[in-house]
Amino acid sequence: QVQLVESGGGLVQPGGSLRLSCAASGFTFSSYVMRWYRQAPGKERELVAAISSAGGVTNYADSVKGRFTISRDNVQNTVYLQMNSLKPEDTAVYYCNADRRPIGRTYWGQGTQVTVSS
């Protein structure tokens, strides 16, 4: 019973902030790279941020660098995405993803809607 459950999405004004959480269960969380993806209407799903299994390495899409921060808590089995200075173009469904290489095991959450609008 693997689960990835996102929370924290909602409606915010441009310039506002949200913190997304993804609670993981049913697998060895600390062995997995964790990623946040998003998909806006009419666009392909894109990688927003990723964090290595121990949290020592992160990477971000150019569009969110300096505004978003990914972090993880391997005791609480949770990955976060702090989103600041939000823009309307950040509007999308945000998905949590867990991936283990080289075995190729991957899990997805159901997504949480983020809407940035005035």
Salt bridges, closest charged atoms under 4 A:
GLU46 OE2 - ARG38 NE 2.75
ASP62 OD1 - LYS65 NZ 3.11
ASP90 OD1 - ARG38 NH1 2.97
ASP90 OD2 - ARG67 NH1 2.76
ASP99 OD2 - ARG35 NH1 3.48
ASP99 OD2 - ARG101 NE 2.78
